[in-house]
């Protein structure tokens, strides 16, 4: 059995930076959607009185 199987493939710094940039952007989009749902829920409770 090979020991290389247990380690992830090595990537250069540019690929790592690009992956982090994409992950950060995705996390920001998900957070904005979550905040939008939260605000909509609060406003629906306030405005429907």
KAFENCOR-V195819 format. One record per pair of residues at least 24 apart in sequence whose ideal C-beta (glycine too) atoms are under 10 Angstrom apart, sorted by the first residue. I is the first residue (numbers start at 1). J is the second residue. Records with the same first field share a line. If there is no record, write none. Layout:
BEGIN
I = J ; J
END
This chain:
BEGIN
none
END
